[in-house]
Amino acid sequence: MKESSDDRLYFRQLLSGRDFATDDPMAQQMVNFVYLIGDRETSEALVVDPAYDVDGLLDVLADDDMTCTGVLATHYHPDHVGGSMMGFDIVGARQLLERISVPIHAQYDEERFIAEVTGLGEADIVGHSSGDVVSVGAVDVELIHTPGHTPGSQCFLVDGRLVAGDTLFLEGCGRTDLPGGDPTALYHSLHHRLSKVPDDSILYPGHLYSPQSSASMGDTRRDNFVFMPRSEEQWLTMFGQ
């Protein structure tokens, strides 16, 4: 687990199968990260990509004297928001809303997909554009639309931290061969839309696909092969297109 040392910002990185959902083989296999972002002074927190064990996540918040006031969804895949995947039914956002009534913040292009895979009503999901800010207490979270892995994938920028979902990992990036994937869109998301994120910001990915669980954007841009192509043509060649 990782926790912010800042006085007001509450920030935790939780690994499925280790920090919660410890008896769930699927959670252990998928190694998803869930993030808790909040304001210590108001005791409010947002949960990023709740899946596998919503009771366990709510227990972590309660142990920290925090209360869930909303959900941030990076994208619609069931290992991030719940639903059916590979023959498994994954607990997620719908079960969370059965316990506490909070909004699900998603990118506009992702709203209907999240509704379909989770069984939530569209009234439960708040659509956003890139650049929108979701506030929790006095903590502002900027939403950055980063299509490519899915049409409505989004990242969250808060106080020098980039929570990237499956858009960008420390090693590699999200797949584009699944429904809705688009390698050209992902190139522009990584090389242009995320160019506004400073090198000293810390990248927090959606899965533990590397020995480390976070790294600076500067180190990621230097070491991650996805930043090697210098043009869209070189990028598409890397994808065999």
Secondary structure, DSSP 8 states (H G I E B T S, - for coil): -EE--SSSEEEEEEEBTTTB-TT-HHHHHH-BEEEEEEETTTTEEEEES--S-HHHHHHHHHHTT-EEEEEE-S---HHHH-EEETTEEE--HHHHHHHS---EEEEGGGHHHHHHHH---GGGEEEE-TT-EEEETTEEEEEEE-TTSSTT-EEEEETTEEE-TTTB-SSSB--SSSTT--HHHHHHHHHTGGGGS-TTSEEE-SB--SSSS-EEHHHHHHH-GGG---SHHHHHHHTT-
